[in-house]
Amino acid sequence: MSIPDRQNGSHFPLKDWERKNSAAYDWAREQGRPDGIRLTSFQQMFNLVGLSPAIFRGKSCIDLGCGTGEFSNFWERIGGEKYYGVDIYQPSIVEAQSRHSFGAFEYRNILSTPLRPDDKYDLVMMAGMF
């Protein structure tokens, strides 16, 4: 099994650890979503730091460096209420807006256009930025 590499259109094989937590992956496949592996990886990330996704039901999230918005799928699946994805790379935001109906996405450099002081979120996500 392999998943597409968005950078060059080729495929790369799934690693064994990416297959182990199959509940999220199976759910995504049943929903017809090709991004099941991303959902699984986000679940593993939450497990790694000892967080239960259940505590985020009904909560809000800002995803800094959201890329093409894969985390919005996970946030929706765990019952998150509000998702706001921000990225400095406009083509990623355009793709995120076309691929995901849940959440809002904005092309923005938060260093030159910071968030307003009244913008409050329950979770600030920054994964894979460096």
A tleap script that builds the chain and sets N, CA, C and O, in Angstrom:
source leaprc.protein.ff14SB
mol = sequence {
  NMET SER ILE PRO ASP ARG GLN ASN GLY SER
  HIE PHE PRO LEU LYS ASP TRP GLU ARG LYS
  ASN SER ALA ALA TYR ASP TRP ALA ARG GLU
  GLN GLY ARG PRO ASP GLY ILE ARG LEU THR
  SER PHE GLN GLN MET PHE ASN LEU VAL GLY
  LEU SER PRO ALA ILE PHE ARG GLY LYS SER
  CYS ILE ASP LEU GLY CYS GLY THR GLY GLU
  PHE SER ASN PHE TRP GLU ARG ILE GLY GLY
  GLU LYS TYR TYR GLY VAL ASP ILE TYR GLN
  PRO SER ILE VAL GLU ALA GLN SER ARG HIE
  SER PHE GLY ALA PHE GLU TYR ARG ASN ILE
  LEU SER THR PRO LEU ARG PRO ASP ASP LYS
  TYR ASP LEU VAL MET MET ALA GLY MET CPHE
}
set mol.1.N position { 0.848 -1.173 0.000 }
set mol.1.CA position { 0.000 0.000 0.000 }
set mol.1.C position { 0.889 1.229 0.000 }
set mol.1.O position { 1.955 1.229 0.616 }
set mol.2.N position { 0.459 2.271 -0.683 }
set mol.2.CA position { 1.215 3.516 -0.709 }
set mol.2.C position { 0.253 4.687 -0.787 }
set mol.2.O position { -0.912 4.535 -1.154 }
set mol.3.N position { 0.755 5.841 -0.439 }
set mol.3.CA position { -0.044 7.051 -0.553 }
set mol.3.C position { 0.718 8.030 -1.440 }
set mol.3.O position { 1.945 7.968 -1.510 }
set mol.4.N position { 0.002 8.941 -2.127 }
set mol.4.CA position { 0.687 9.845 -3.052 }
set mol.4.C position { 1.529 10.878 -2.318 }
set mol.4.O position { 1.172 11.330 -1.230 }
set mol.5.N position { 2.622 11.233 -2.912 }
set mol.5.CA position { 3.473 12.306 -2.434 }
set mol.5.C position { 3.060 13.558 -3.208 }
set mol.5.O position { 3.240 13.622 -4.425 }
set mol.6.N position { 2.510 14.547 -2.513 }
set mol.6.CA position { 1.982 15.729 -3.193 }
set mol.6.C position { 3.072 16.565 -3.852 }
set mol.6.O position { 2.789 17.345 -4.761 }
set mol.7.N position { 4.301 16.413 -3.408 }
set mol.7.CA position { 5.371 17.227 -3.975 }
set mol.7.C position { 5.685 16.856 -5.413 }
set mol.7.O position { 5.842 17.739 -6.257 }
set mol.8.N position { 5.780 15.555 -5.709 }
set mol.8.CA position { 6.212 15.176 -7.053 }
set mol.8.C position { 5.292 14.169 -7.744 }
set mol.8.O position { 5.612 13.675 -8.825 }
set mol.9.N position { 4.157 13.868 -7.125 }
set mol.9.CA position { 3.193 12.980 -7.771 }
set mol.9.C position { 3.530 11.506 -7.660 }
set mol.9.O position { 2.747 10.667 -8.104 }
set mol.10.N position { 4.685 11.162 -7.075 }
set mol.10.CA position { 5.032 9.748 -6.920 }
set mol.10.C position { 4.337 9.182 -5.682 }
set mol.10.O position { 3.599 9.896 -5.003 }
set mol.11.N position { 4.566 7.929 -5.392 }
set mol.11.CA position { 3.986 7.291 -4.220 }
set mol.11.C position { 5.108 6.826 -3.300 }
set mol.11.O position { 6.203 6.491 -3.751 }
set mol.12.N position { 4.815 6.813 -2.007 }
set mol.12.CA position { 5.786 6.239 -1.086 }
set mol.12.C position { 5.055 5.258 -0.185 }
set mol.12.O position { 3.882 5.464 0.128 }
set mol.13.N position { 5.737 4.181 0.242 }
set mol.13.CA position { 5.067 3.133 1.015 }
set mol.13.C position { 4.734 3.582 2.431 }
set mol.13.O position { 5.436 4.402 3.023 }
set mol.14.N position { 3.648 3.025 2.960 }
set mol.14.CA position { 3.286 3.289 4.347 }
set mol.14.C position { 4.243 2.533 5.252 }
set mol.14.O position { 4.619 1.396 4.965 }
set mol.15.N position { 4.628 3.166 6.334 }
set mol.15.CA position { 5.489 2.515 7.306 }
set mol.15.C position { 4.634 1.673 8.241 }
set mol.15.O position { 3.441 1.933 8.401 }
set mol.16.N position { 5.239 0.664 8.856 }
set mol.16.CA position { 4.501 -0.212 9.761 }
set mol.16.C position { 3.815 0.560 10.879 }
set mol.16.O position { 2.664 0.270 11.207 }
set mol.17.N position { 4.505 1.548 11.478 }
set mol.17.CA position { 3.898 2.274 12.586 }
set mol.17.C position { 2.688 3.074 12.136 }
set mol.17.O position { 1.811 3.373 12.946 }
set mol.18.N position { 2.626 3.424 10.863 }
set mol.18.CA position { 1.474 4.175 10.366 }
set mol.18.C position { 0.248 3.277 10.201 }
set mol.18.O position { -0.875 3.776 10.129 }
set mol.19.N position { 0.447 1.983 10.140 }
set mol.19.CA position { -0.669 1.055 9.994 }
set mol.19.C position { -1.212 0.576 11.339 }
set mol.19.O position { -2.337 0.080 11.403 }
set mol.20.N position { -0.432 0.714 12.414 }
set mol.20.CA position { -0.784 0.087 13.683 }
set mol.20.C position { -2.073 0.600 14.296 }
set mol.20.O position { -2.873 -0.200 14.781 }
set mol.21.N position { -2.300 1.894 14.292 }
set mol.21.CA position { -3.525 2.438 14.855 }
set mol.21.C position { -4.561 2.497 13.737 }
set mol.21.O position { -4.789 3.546 13.135 }
set mol.22.N position { -5.172 1.369 13.477 }
set mol.22.CA position { -6.009 1.272 12.287 }
set mol.22.C position { -7.429 1.786 12.478 }
set mol.22.O position { -8.154 1.937 11.494 }
set mol.23.N position { -7.855 2.063 13.713 }
set mol.23.CA position { -9.237 2.498 13.915 }
set mol.23.C position { -9.523 3.799 13.162 }
set mol.23.O position { -10.523 3.894 12.451 }
set mol.24.N position { -8.657 4.794 13.312 }
set mol.24.CA position { -8.870 6.069 12.613 }
set mol.24.C position { -8.712 5.883 11.107 }
set mol.24.O position { -9.456 6.464 10.318 }
set mol.25.N position { -7.739 5.070 10.722 }
set mol.25.CA position { -7.516 4.824 9.299 }
set mol.25.C position { -8.723 4.133 8.681 }
set mol.25.O position { -9.178 4.523 7.606 }
set mol.26.N position { -9.252 3.096 9.362 }
set mol.26.CA position { -10.423 2.381 8.862 }
set mol.26.C position { -11.628 3.306 8.757 }
set mol.26.O position { -12.377 3.255 7.781 }
set mol.27.N position { -11.810 4.156 9.774 }
set mol.27.CA position { -12.933 5.095 9.739 }
set mol.27.C position { -12.829 5.995 8.516 }
set mol.27.O position { -13.812 6.212 7.808 }
set mol.28.N position { -11.627 6.516 8.273 }
set mol.28.CA position { -11.437 7.421 7.127 }
set mol.28.C position { -11.700 6.706 5.814 }
set mol.28.O position { -12.322 7.269 4.913 }
set mol.29.N position { -11.239 5.484 5.698 }
set mol.29.CA position { -11.471 4.728 4.463 }
set mol.29.C position { -12.966 4.475 4.269 }
set mol.29.O position { -13.466 4.569 3.149 }
set mol.30.N position { -13.681 4.156 5.347 }
set mol.30.CA position { -15.128 3.928 5.252 }
set mol.30.C position { -15.846 5.195 4.793 }
set mol.30.O position { -16.874 5.125 4.119 }
set mol.31.N position { -15.299 6.349 5.162 }
set mol.31.CA position { -15.886 7.627 4.764 }
set mol.31.C position { -15.448 8.049 3.373 }
set mol.31.O position { -15.852 9.104 2.884 }
set mol.32.N position { -14.618 7.225 2.730 }
set mol.32.CA position { -14.136 7.546 1.400 }
set mol.32.C position { -13.039 8.596 1.402 }
set mol.32.O position { -12.811 9.264 0.393 }
set mol.33.N position { -12.358 8.745 2.534 }
set mol.33.CA position { -11.314 9.753 2.643 }
set mol.33.C position { -9.948 9.126 2.417 }
set mol.33.O position { -9.596 8.165 3.100 }
set mol.34.N position { -9.172 9.646 1.476 }
set mol.34.CA position { -7.841 9.101 1.222 }
set mol.34.C position { -6.820 9.517 2.266 }
set mol.34.O position { -5.683 9.045 2.233 }
set mol.35.N position { -7.199 10.390 3.194 }
set mol.35.CA position { -6.231 10.919 4.156 }
set mol.35.C position { -6.264 10.167 5.474 }
set mol.35.O position { -5.879 10.714 6.508 }
set mol.36.N position { -6.715 8.931 5.453 }
set mol.36.CA position { -6.790 8.142 6.680 }
set mol.36.C position { -5.485 8.073 7.428 }
set mol.36.O position { -5.471 8.053 8.659 }
set mol.37.N position { -4.401 8.038 6.710 }
set mol.37.CA position { -3.112 7.931 7.378 }
set mol.37.C position { -2.808 9.180 8.184 }
set mol.37.O position { -2.189 9.096 9.244 }
set mol.38.N position { -3.229 10.322 7.703 }
set mol.38.CA position { -3.037 11.552 8.458 }
set mol.38.C position { -3.852 11.515 9.746 }
set mol.38.O position { -3.362 11.897 10.808 }
set mol.39.N position { -5.100 11.052 9.646 }
set mol.39.CA position { -5.923 10.960 10.848 }
set mol.39.C position { -5.265 10.063 11.865 }
set mol.39.O position { -5.257 10.377 13.055 }
set mol.40.N position { -4.711 8.950 11.419 }
set mol.40.CA position { -4.037 8.026 12.309 }
set mol.40.C position { -2.834 8.701 12.951 }
set mol.40.O position { -2.623 8.561 14.156 }
set mol.41.N position { -2.055 9.420 12.183 }
set mol.41.CA position { -0.869 10.084 12.719 }
set mol.41.C position { -1.245 11.127 13.762 }
set mol.41.O position { -0.557 11.253 14.774 }
set mol.42.N position { -2.320 11.879 13.540 }
set mol.42.CA position { -2.738 12.868 14.523 }
set mol.42.C position { -3.195 12.177 15.806 }
set mol.42.O position { -2.904 12.658 16.902 }
set mol.43.N position { -3.905 11.058 15.686 }
set mol.43.CA position { -4.312 10.300 16.871 }
set mol.43.C position { -3.076 9.847 17.637 }
set mol.43.O position { -3.042 9.946 18.864 }
set mol.44.N position { -2.072 9.357 16.943 }
set mol.44.CA position { -0.842 8.913 17.600 }
set mol.44.C position { -0.140 10.074 18.288 }
set mol.44.O position { 0.420 9.903 19.370 }
set mol.45.N position { -0.163 11.247 17.679 }
set mol.45.CA position { 0.456 12.420 18.279 }
set mol.45.C position { -0.238 12.767 19.596 }
set mol.45.O position { 0.428 13.045 20.594 }
set mol.46.N position { -1.560 12.753 19.603 }
set mol.46.CA position { -2.300 13.031 20.837 }
set mol.46.C position { -1.977 11.986 21.892 }
set mol.46.O position { -1.779 12.324 23.059 }
set mol.47.N position { -1.921 10.713 21.493 }
set mol.47.CA position { -1.587 9.641 22.433 }
set mol.47.C position { -0.200 9.838 23.017 }
set mol.47.O position { 0.009 9.628 24.212 }
set mol.48.N position { 0.746 10.239 22.183 }
set mol.48.CA position { 2.130 10.409 22.592 }
set mol.48.C position { 2.271 11.425 23.719 }
set mol.48.O position { 3.050 11.218 24.650 }
set mol.49.N position { 1.527 12.515 23.639 }
set mol.49.CA position { 1.625 13.546 24.673 }
set mol.49.C position { 0.588 13.355 25.785 }
set mol.49.O position { 0.459 14.202 26.668 }
set mol.50.N position { -0.139 12.256 25.738 }
set mol.50.CA position { -1.067 11.915 26.813 }
set mol.50.C position { -2.376 12.670 26.800 }
set mol.50.O position { -2.995 12.837 27.850 }
set mol.51.N position { -2.815 13.130 25.645 }
set mol.51.CA position { -4.085 13.851 25.551 }
set mol.51.C position { -5.153 12.959 24.946 }
set mol.51.O position { -4.918 12.270 23.954 }
set mol.52.N position { -6.307 12.979 25.543 }
set mol.52.CA position { -7.447 12.287 24.961 }
set mol.52.C position { -8.186 13.267 24.059 }
set mol.52.O position { -8.568 14.348 24.508 }
set mol.53.N position { -8.392 12.908 22.800 }
set mol.53.CA position { -9.126 13.820 21.919 }
set mol.53.C position { -10.504 14.200 22.460 }
set mol.53.O position { -11.047 15.241 22.091 }
set mol.54.N position { -11.067 13.371 23.325 }
set mol.54.CA position { -12.406 13.641 23.857 }
set mol.54.C position { -12.472 14.971 24.609 }
set mol.54.O position { -13.533 15.592 24.659 }
set mol.55.N position { -11.362 15.418 25.193 }
set mol.55.CA position { -11.404 16.674 25.950 }
set mol.55.C position { -11.564 17.893 25.043 }
set mol.55.O position { -11.823 18.993 25.530 }
set mol.56.N position { -11.415 17.710 23.742 }
set mol.56.CA position { -11.534 18.824 22.805 }
set mol.56.C position { -12.903 18.901 22.129 }
set mol.56.O position { -13.109 19.755 21.266 }
set mol.57.N position { -13.833 18.036 22.498 }
set mol.57.CA position { -15.181 18.121 21.920 }
set mol.57.C position { -15.794 19.481 22.244 }
set mol.57.O position { -15.806 19.920 23.394 }
set mol.58.N position { -16.299 20.128 21.209 }
set mol.58.CA position { -16.930 21.431 21.400 }
set mol.58.C position { -15.956 22.580 21.567 }
set mol.58.O position { -16.373 23.697 21.872 }
set mol.59.N position { -14.675 22.336 21.375 }
set mol.59.CA position { -13.645 23.357 21.581 }
set mol.59.C position { -13.186 23.952 20.255 }
set mol.59.O position { -13.570 23.489 19.181 }
set mol.60.N position { -12.355 24.990 20.354 }
set mol.60.CA position { -11.853 25.676 19.171 }
set mol.60.C position { -10.356 25.429 19.003 }
set mol.60.O position { -9.644 25.145 19.967 }
set mol.61.N position { -9.894 25.543 17.748 }
set mol.61.CA position { -8.493 25.290 17.425 }
set mol.61.C position { -8.022 26.274 16.369 }
set mol.61.O position { -8.728 26.551 15.400 }
set mol.62.N position { -6.824 26.796 16.569 }
set mol.62.CA position { -6.143 27.523 15.505 }
set mol.62.C position { -4.933 26.680 15.124 }
set mol.62.O position { -4.157 26.260 15.983 }
set mol.63.N position { -4.787 26.443 13.841 }
set mol.63.CA position { -3.709 25.610 13.310 }
set mol.63.C position { -2.747 26.521 12.554 }
set mol.63.O position { -3.016 26.911 11.418 }
set mol.64.N position { -1.626 26.857 13.188 }
set mol.64.CA position { -0.634 27.748 12.589 }
set mol.64.C position { 0.289 26.929 11.702 }
set mol.64.O position { 0.941 25.993 12.165 }
set mol.65.N position { 0.340 27.284 10.433 }
set mol.65.CA position { 1.093 26.480 9.475 }
set mol.65.C position { 0.276 25.267 9.074 }
set mol.65.O position { 0.788 24.148 9.047 }
set mol.66.N position { -0.994 25.488 8.762 }
set mol.66.CA position { -1.948 24.395 8.515 }
set mol.66.C position { -1.687 23.634 7.224 }
set mol.66.O position { -2.231 22.546 7.033 }
set mol.67.N position { -0.868 24.180 6.336 }
set mol.67.CA position { -0.621 23.492 5.068 }
set mol.67.C position { -1.916 23.326 4.294 }
set mol.67.O position { -2.651 24.292 4.088 }
set mol.68.N position { -2.197 22.105 3.865 }
set mol.68.CA position { -3.410 21.860 3.087 }
set mol.68.C position { -4.596 21.452 3.966 }
set mol.68.O position { -5.617 20.987 3.459 }
set mol.69.N position { -4.456 21.626 5.273 }
set mol.69.CA position { -5.595 21.496 6.175 }
set mol.69.C position { -5.970 20.116 6.657 }
set mol.69.O position { -7.103 19.917 7.095 }
set mol.70.N position { -5.062 19.147 6.596 }
set mol.70.CA position { -5.410 17.784 7.000 }
set mol.70.C position { -5.889 17.694 8.448 }
set mol.70.O position { -6.745 16.870 8.769 }
set mol.71.N position { -5.333 18.551 9.333 }
set mol.71.CA position { -5.734 18.476 10.743 }
set mol.71.C position { -7.208 18.821 10.927 }
set mol.71.O position { -7.820 18.390 11.905 }
set mol.72.N position { -7.786 19.585 10.012 }
set mol.72.CA position { -9.205 19.929 10.142 }
set mol.72.C position { -10.079 18.677 10.101 }
set mol.72.O position { -11.113 18.627 10.766 }
set mol.73.N position { -9.678 17.668 9.332 }
set mol.73.CA position { -10.431 16.408 9.300 }
set mol.73.C position { -10.426 15.738 10.664 }
set mol.73.O position { -11.462 15.270 11.137 }
set mol.74.N position { -9.256 15.692 11.295 }
set mol.74.CA position { -9.148 15.085 12.615 }
set mol.74.C position { -9.952 15.885 13.631 }
set mol.74.O position { -10.658 15.313 14.461 }
set mol.75.N position { -9.843 17.204 13.563 }
set mol.75.CA position { -10.563 18.070 14.506 }
set mol.75.C position { -12.079 17.867 14.385 }
set mol.75.O position { -12.789 17.811 15.389 }
set mol.76.N position { -12.551 17.762 13.173 }
set mol.76.CA position { -13.982 17.511 12.961 }
set mol.76.C position { -14.367 16.140 13.512 }
set mol.76.O position { -15.402 16.008 14.164 }
set mol.77.N position { -13.551 15.122 13.258 }
set mol.77.CA position { -13.862 13.759 13.681 }
set mol.77.C position { -13.941 13.631 15.199 }
set mol.77.O position { -14.774 12.884 15.712 }
set mol.78.N position { -13.086 14.349 15.921 }
set mol.78.CA position { -13.113 14.229 17.382 }
set mol.78.C position { -14.168 15.136 18.021 }
set mol.78.O position { -14.325 15.142 19.241 }
set mol.79.N position { -14.886 15.898 17.202 }
set mol.79.CA position { -15.975 16.718 17.732 }
set mol.79.C position { -15.601 18.152 18.042 }
set mol.79.O position { -16.325 18.843 18.758 }
set mol.80.N position { -14.470 18.609 17.506 }
set mol.80.CA position { -14.101 20.010 17.688 }
set mol.80.C position { -15.141 20.913 17.039 }
set mol.80.O position { -15.691 20.584 15.988 }
set mol.81.N position { -15.405 22.050 17.669 }
set mol.81.CA position { -16.467 22.924 17.169 }
set mol.81.C position { -15.971 23.924 16.135 }
set mol.81.O position { -16.619 24.122 15.107 }
set mol.82.N position { -14.832 24.554 16.394 }
set mol.82.CA position { -14.342 25.628 15.527 }
set mol.82.C position { -12.898 25.333 15.140 }
set mol.82.O position { -12.068 25.020 15.994 }
set mol.83.N position { -12.604 25.436 13.839 }
set mol.83.CA position { -11.247 25.222 13.340 }
set mol.83.C position { -10.870 26.394 12.442 }
set mol.83.O position { -11.635 26.791 11.562 }
set mol.84.N position { -9.684 26.938 12.677 }
set mol.84.CA position { -9.179 28.054 11.886 }
set mol.84.C position { -7.745 27.732 11.484 }
set mol.84.O position { -6.852 27.693 12.331 }
set mol.85.N position { -7.525 27.503 10.193 }
set mol.85.CA position { -6.202 27.183 9.679 }
set mol.85.C position { -5.558 28.385 9.019 }
set mol.85.O position { -6.191 29.079 8.223 }
set mol.86.N position { -4.295 28.631 9.351 }
set mol.86.CA position { -3.550 29.773 8.825 }
set mol.86.C position { -2.239 29.265 8.233 }
set mol.86.O position { -1.560 28.433 8.835 }
set mol.87.N position { -1.891 29.765 7.059 }
set mol.87.CA position { -0.609 29.390 6.462 }
set mol.87.C position { -0.067 30.546 5.639 }
set mol.87.O position { -0.824 31.352 5.097 }
set mol.88.N position { 1.247 30.613 5.556 }
set mol.88.CA position { 1.925 31.678 4.822 }
set mol.88.C position { 2.054 31.356 3.330 }
set mol.88.O position { 2.414 32.221 2.531 }
set mol.89.N position { 1.759 30.114 2.964 }
set mol.89.CA position { 1.907 29.673 1.570 }
set mol.89.C position { 0.525 29.600 0.919 }
set mol.89.O position { -0.245 28.678 1.187 }
set mol.90.N position { 0.219 30.567 0.073 }
set mol.90.CA position { -1.119 30.695 -0.500 }
set mol.90.C position { -1.605 29.467 -1.273 }
set mol.90.O position { -2.775 29.111 -1.134 }
set mol.91.N position { -0.770 28.795 -2.085 }
set mol.91.CA position { -1.272 27.592 -2.773 }
set mol.91.C position { -1.790 26.509 -1.812 }
set mol.91.O position { -2.730 25.785 -2.139 }
set mol.92.N position { -1.180 26.404 -0.646 }
set mol.92.CA position { -1.681 25.438 0.340 }
set mol.92.C position { -3.065 25.829 0.836 }
set mol.92.O position { -3.933 24.972 1.000 }
set mol.93.N position { -3.272 27.109 1.075 }
set mol.93.CA position { -4.581 27.579 1.540 }
set mol.93.C position { -5.640 27.354 0.473 }
set mol.93.O position { -6.755 26.935 0.783 }
set mol.94.N position { -5.303 27.625 -0.769 }
set mol.94.CA position { -6.253 27.393 -1.869 }
set mol.94.C position { -6.644 25.917 -1.920 }
set mol.94.O position { -7.819 25.589 -2.078 }
set mol.95.N position { -5.659 25.031 -1.788 }
set mol.95.CA position { -5.964 23.597 -1.791 }
set mol.95.C position { -6.788 23.208 -0.569 }
set mol.95.O position { -7.732 22.427 -0.687 }
set mol.96.N position { -6.444 23.742 0.604 }
set mol.96.CA position { -7.202 23.435 1.821 }
set mol.96.C position { -8.670 23.849 1.661 }
set mol.96.O position { -9.575 23.101 2.031 }
set mol.97.N position { -8.893 25.028 1.115 }
set mol.97.CA position { -10.268 25.505 0.928 }
set mol.97.C position { -11.041 24.635 -0.046 }
set mol.97.O position { -12.248 24.449 0.111 }
set mol.98.N position { -10.360 24.101 -1.050 }
set mol.98.CA position { -11.063 23.262 -2.028 }
set mol.98.C position { -11.283 21.839 -1.522 }
set mol.98.O position { -12.217 21.170 -1.964 }
set mol.99.N position { -10.444 21.367 -0.605 }
set mol.99.CA position { -10.531 19.979 -0.135 }
set mol.99.C position { -11.376 19.789 1.110 }
set mol.99.O position { -11.915 18.704 1.325 }
set mol.100.N position { -11.504 20.821 1.937 }
set mol.100.CA position { -12.130 20.643 3.252 }
set mol.100.C position { -13.293 21.609 3.440 }
set mol.100.O position { -13.150 22.817 3.251 }
set mol.101.N position { -14.432 21.065 3.810 }
set mol.101.CA position { -15.606 21.907 4.054 }
set mol.101.C position { -15.701 22.331 5.516 }
set mol.101.O position { -16.423 23.276 5.837 }
set mol.102.N position { -14.992 21.655 6.397 }
set mol.102.CA position { -15.033 21.986 7.822 }
set mol.102.C position { -13.938 22.992 8.147 }
set mol.102.O position { -12.780 22.782 7.786 }
set mol.103.N position { -14.279 24.054 8.807 }
set mol.103.CA position { -13.310 25.044 9.241 }
set mol.103.C position { -13.119 26.173 8.260 }
set mol.103.O position { -13.686 26.182 7.167 }
set mol.104.N position { -12.310 27.123 8.674 }
set mol.104.CA position { -11.977 28.275 7.850 }
set mol.104.C position { -10.465 28.306 7.659 }
set mol.104.O position { -9.703 27.942 8.555 }
set mol.105.N position { -10.051 28.744 6.486 }
set mol.105.CA position { -8.628 28.786 6.150 }
set mol.105.C position { -8.280 30.186 5.658 }
set mol.105.O position { -9.052 30.813 4.933 }
set mol.106.N position { -7.095 30.670 6.066 }
set mol.106.CA position { -6.692 32.012 5.660 }
set mol.106.C position { -5.203 32.044 5.332 }
set mol.106.O position { -4.370 31.509 6.063 }
set mol.107.N position { -4.899 32.690 4.209 }
set mol.107.CA position { -3.523 32.992 3.831 }
set mol.107.C position { -3.094 34.182 4.670 }
set mol.107.O position { -3.680 35.260 4.575 }
set mol.108.N position { -2.055 33.983 5.504 }
set mol.108.CA position { -1.683 35.055 6.416 }
set mol.108.C position { -0.291 34.812 6.999 }
set mol.108.O position { 0.076 33.677 7.304 }
set mol.109.N position { 0.463 35.872 7.147 }
set mol.109.CA position { 1.732 35.817 7.853 }
set mol.109.C position { 1.473 36.358 9.251 }
set mol.109.O position { 1.300 37.565 9.419 }
set mol.110.N position { 1.445 35.497 10.247 }
set mol.110.CA position { 1.096 35.948 11.595 }
set mol.110.C position { 2.188 36.802 12.232 }
set mol.110.O position { 1.948 37.458 13.246 }
set mol.111.N position { 3.388 36.800 11.643 }
set mol.111.CA position { 4.449 37.661 12.174 }
set mol.111.C position { 4.232 39.112 11.771 }
set mol.111.O position { 4.556 40.022 12.535 }
set mol.112.N position { 3.690 39.337 10.586 }
set mol.112.CA position { 3.438 40.711 10.146 }
set mol.112.C position { 1.988 41.140 10.384 }
set mol.112.O position { 1.701 42.335 10.448 }
set mol.113.N position { 1.090 40.194 10.512 }
set mol.113.CA position { -0.318 40.483 10.790 }
set mol.113.C position { -0.750 39.588 11.955 }
set mol.113.O position { -1.373 38.548 11.744 }
set mol.114.N position { -0.420 39.994 13.177 }
set mol.114.CA position { -0.714 39.127 14.320 }
set mol.114.C position { -2.218 38.973 14.564 }
set mol.114.O position { -3.040 39.725 14.040 }
set mol.115.N position { -2.534 37.988 15.361 }
set mol.115.CA position { -3.923 37.774 15.752 }
set mol.115.C position { -4.385 38.921 16.639 }
set mol.115.O position { -3.582 39.567 17.313 }
set mol.116.N position { -5.685 39.162 16.627 }
set mol.116.CA position { -6.250 40.188 17.499 }
set mol.116.C position { -6.227 39.677 18.946 }
set mol.116.O position { -6.332 38.473 19.180 }
set mol.117.N position { -6.092 40.584 19.907 }
set mol.117.CA position { -6.054 40.144 21.315 }
set mol.117.C position { -7.302 39.388 21.753 }
set mol.117.O position { -7.234 38.569 22.669 }
set mol.118.N position { -8.439 39.647 21.115 }
set mol.118.CA position { -9.662 38.952 21.520 }
set mol.118.C position { -9.847 37.612 20.809 }
set mol.118.O position { -10.825 36.911 21.068 }
set mol.119.N position { -8.915 37.244 19.908 }
set mol.119.CA position { -8.967 35.919 19.274 }
set mol.119.C position { -8.511 34.894 20.296 }
set mol.119.O position { -7.351 34.889 20.709 }
set mol.120.N position { -9.430 34.021 20.703 }
set mol.120.CA position { -9.111 33.018 21.721 }
set mol.120.C position { -9.421 31.629 21.179 }
set mol.120.O position { -10.440 31.419 20.522 }
set mol.121.N position { -8.532 30.690 21.461 }
set mol.121.CA position { -8.681 29.314 21.012 }
set mol.121.C position { -8.312 28.378 22.148 }
set mol.121.O position { -7.447 28.685 22.968 }
set mol.122.N position { -8.978 27.235 22.185 }
set mol.122.CA position { -8.691 26.240 23.214 }
set mol.122.C position { -7.411 25.466 22.913 }
set mol.122.O position { -6.736 24.999 23.831 }
set mol.123.N position { -7.076 25.329 21.632 }
set mol.123.CA position { -5.867 24.611 21.243 }
set mol.123.C position { -5.149 25.400 20.160 }
set mol.123.O position { -5.766 25.837 19.189 }
set mol.124.N position { -3.857 25.579 20.328 }
set mol.124.CA position { -3.016 26.158 19.288 }
set mol.124.C position { -2.175 25.013 18.745 }
set mol.124.O position { -1.404 24.396 19.479 }
set mol.125.N position { -2.325 24.735 17.468 }
set mol.125.CA position { -1.629 23.622 16.822 }
set mol.125.C position { -0.521 24.162 15.936 }
set mol.125.O position { -0.739 25.075 15.139 }
set mol.126.N position { 0.662 23.598 16.080 }
set mol.126.CA position { 1.795 23.895 15.198 }
set mol.126.C position { 2.556 22.592 15.031 }
set mol.126.O position { 3.393 22.250 15.867 }
set mol.127.N position { 2.277 21.869 13.970 }
set mol.127.CA position { 2.919 20.579 13.763 }
set mol.127.C position { 3.636 20.565 12.414 }
set mol.127.O position { 3.074 20.981 11.401 }
set mol.128.N position { 4.857 20.093 12.406 }
set mol.128.CA position { 5.593 19.929 11.179 }
set mol.128.C position { 6.007 21.216 10.505 }
set mol.128.O position { 6.147 21.256 9.282 }
set mol.129.N position { 6.207 22.267 11.276 }
set mol.129.CA position { 6.558 23.555 10.685 }
set mol.129.C position { 8.060 23.702 10.454 }
set mol.129.O position { 8.481 24.529 9.645 }
set mol.130.N position { 8.867 22.914 11.150 }
set mol.130.CA position { 10.315 23.102 11.047 }
set mol.130.C position { 10.990 21.828 10.607 }
set mol.130.O position { 12.212 21.793 10.465 }
savepdb mol mol.pdb
quit
